[in-house]
Every structure is written in C-alpha cells, then in structure tokens.
Amino acid sequence: QRAAVADLQALLQSKAEVMEELERRLEEETQGQREAAAATGEAEAAFQDLAKMRDTETQQAAKLHAELRAELEDWQSQAEQARERARRAEAEAAALRDELR
C-alpha cells in the first residue's frame, strides 16, 4: 500500500509539473500574441501616418503646381505684352523714319 501511495503521489507530482509547464507555455504564447497584436497596431498606425503624410505632400505639390502654372501664365502674358509694345514701338519708329525722309 505504501508503494502504491508513493506511486500515486509521484504521479500526482508529475501531473502537477506537467500542468505548470502547460500553463507557463500558454502564458508565453498569450504574451507573444499580445506583443504581435501591439506590433501590428504600431505598424498600422505608422502606415496611417505615412498615408496622411503622402496625402499632405500630394496636396502641397498640387498647390505648388497651380501657383507655378499661374505664375508662368502671368509671365507669358507679360512677355506677350512686352513683344506687342516692342512691335508698336518699331512701327512708330519706322513711321517716323519715313516722315523724316
């Protein structure tokens, strides 16, 4: 009987050790899942930040493009006006030369 009790106690001790090991492994797995979820959340937040930055940069680039286009059109208009004034001045100079002859 004593041997049977000793065997039973050893079996119970072994079972308790196995249960403790399983609980430890479960806790490690759970912790790993928590860490993975946190890393995933951080990655998603970083992705969102990058998307916002990209959108902001795209908007800024579009605004700058529009400003540059308007400035270019203004310069082209001014250049055309200057060419027209130069043509008129040349015509007036030619007319004055003709009158002086």
Kinemage of the C-alpha trace (Angstrom):
@kinemage 1
@onewidth
@group {chain A} dominant
@subgroup {mainchain}
@vectorlist {calphas} color= white
{ca gln a 1} P 0.000 0.000 0.000
{ca arg a 2} L 2.785 2.389 0.827
{ca ala a 3} L 4.356 1.742 -2.562
{ca ala a 4} L 1.022 2.366 -4.259
{ca val a 5} L 0.600 5.616 -2.298
{ca ala a 6} L 4.156 6.649 -3.181
{ca asp a 7} L 3.499 5.846 -6.849
{ca leu a 8} L 0.252 7.818 -6.726
{ca gln a 9} L 1.987 10.780 -5.076
{ca ala a 10} L 4.741 10.668 -7.719
{ca leu a 11} L 2.119 10.520 -10.465
{ca leu a 12} L 0.247 13.462 -8.956
{ca gln a 13} L 3.512 15.409 -8.622
{ca ser a 14} L 4.364 14.628 -12.238
{ca lys a 15} L 0.884 15.702 -13.334
{ca ala a 16} L 1.215 18.967 -11.383
{ca glu a 17} L 4.592 19.654 -13.039
{ca val a 18} L 3.112 18.973 -16.489
{ca met a 19} L 0.206 21.316 -15.718
{ca glu a 20} L 2.600 24.045 -14.537
{ca glu a 21} L 4.631 23.636 -17.740
{ca leu a 22} L 1.479 23.831 -19.865
{ca glu a 23} L 0.349 26.965 -18.000
{ca arg a 24} L 3.801 28.533 -18.498
{ca arg a 25} L 3.732 27.739 -22.222
{ca leu a 26} L 0.197 29.080 -22.519
{ca glu a 27} L 1.245 32.311 -20.797
{ca glu a 28} L 4.249 32.633 -23.144
{ca glu a 29} L 2.014 32.071 -26.167
{ca thr a 30} L -0.513 34.580 -24.863
{ca gln a 31} L 2.261 37.112 -24.249
{ca gly a 32} L 3.597 36.503 -27.766
{ca gln a 33} L 0.143 37.115 -29.187
{ca arg a 34} L -0.182 40.331 -27.177
{ca glu a 35} L 3.194 41.522 -28.440
{ca ala a 36} L 2.274 40.614 -32.024
{ca ala a 37} L -1.020 42.482 -31.697
{ca ala a 38} L 0.799 45.532 -30.296
{ca ala a 39} L 3.360 45.405 -33.122
{ca thr a 40} L 0.559 45.087 -35.672
{ca gly a 41} L -1.204 48.088 -34.132
{ca glu a 42} L 2.006 50.100 -34.243
{ca ala a 43} L 2.592 49.110 -37.868
{ca glu a 44} L -0.962 50.088 -38.803
{ca ala a 45} L -0.566 53.439 -37.047
{ca ala a 46} L 2.726 54.041 -38.859
{ca phe a 47} L 1.080 53.144 -42.169
{ca gln a 48} L -1.748 55.603 -41.453
{ca asp a 49} L 0.796 58.307 -40.593
{ca leu a 50} L 2.632 57.663 -43.864
{ca ala a 51} L -0.625 57.786 -45.808
{ca lys a 52} L -1.502 61.127 -44.202
{ca met a 53} L 1.975 62.472 -44.977
{ca arg a 54} L 1.652 61.293 -48.594
{ca asp a 55} L -1.758 62.940 -48.922
{ca thr a 56} L -0.447 66.171 -47.422
{ca glu a 57} L 2.571 66.159 -49.733
{ca thr a 58} L 0.320 65.443 -52.727
{ca gln a 59} L -1.919 68.367 -51.792
{ca gln a 60} L 1.092 70.629 -51.311
{ca ala a 61} L 2.538 69.551 -54.654
{ca ala a 62} L -0.790 70.237 -56.394
{ca lys a 63} L -0.998 73.660 -54.767
{ca leu a 64} L 2.584 74.484 -55.748
{ca his a 65} L 1.925 73.262 -59.293
{ca ala a 66} L -1.127 75.533 -59.561
{ca glu a 67} L 0.844 78.501 -58.193
{ca leu a 68} L 3.709 77.882 -60.610
{ca arg a 69} L 1.287 77.457 -63.518
{ca ala a 70} L -0.397 80.774 -62.652
{ca glu a 71} L 2.981 82.490 -62.349
{ca leu a 72} L 4.125 81.054 -65.694
{ca glu a 73} L 0.925 82.200 -67.378
{ca asp a 74} L 1.423 85.674 -65.879
{ca trp a 75} L 4.995 85.800 -67.174
{ca gln a 76} L 3.858 84.611 -70.607
{ca ser a 77} L 1.198 87.313 -70.650
{ca gln a 78} L 3.723 89.964 -69.620
{ca ala a 79} L 6.155 88.749 -72.287
{ca glu a 80} L 3.441 88.889 -74.949
{ca gln a 81} L 2.527 92.430 -73.852
{ca ala a 82} L 6.192 93.434 -73.991
{ca arg a 83} L 6.507 91.954 -77.506
{ca glu a 84} L 3.391 93.861 -78.593
{ca arg a 85} L 4.785 97.110 -77.165
{ca ala a 86} L 8.081 96.438 -78.955
{ca arg a 87} L 6.235 95.856 -82.270
{ca arg a 88} L 4.308 99.115 -81.834
{ca ala a 89} L 7.482 100.980 -80.953
{ca glu a 90} L 9.195 99.561 -84.063
{ca ala a 91} L 6.223 100.542 -86.224
{ca glu a 92} L 6.233 104.049 -84.754
{ca ala a 93} L 9.985 104.315 -85.317
{ca ala a 94} L 9.588 103.145 -88.914
{ca ala a 95} L 6.786 105.681 -89.460
{ca leu a 96} L 8.949 108.485 -88.009
{ca arg a 97} L 11.866 107.455 -90.250
{ca asp a 98} L 9.553 107.526 -93.258
{ca glu a 99} L 8.296 111.007 -92.293
{ca leu a 100} L 11.850 112.293 -91.878
{ca arg a 101} L 12.783 111.154 -95.365
